[in-house]
């Protein structure tokens, strides 16, 4: 029992979300959908492999 108040609140929140019209940044949405990076990525240096740094047994395999 007691589900009536919770269900009423869920219904109210759902209705508010359905009928509200928040300000949408359409340019940010377009960038996200187009897959354009928001900031340029810096490539990692190819000179060294850091996978072996955490493995204590890796030094004997080199």
Secondary structure, 3 states (H helix, E strand, C coil): CCHHHHHHHHHHHHHHHHHCCCCCCHHHHHHHHHCCCCCCCCCCCCCCCHHHCCCCCHHHHC
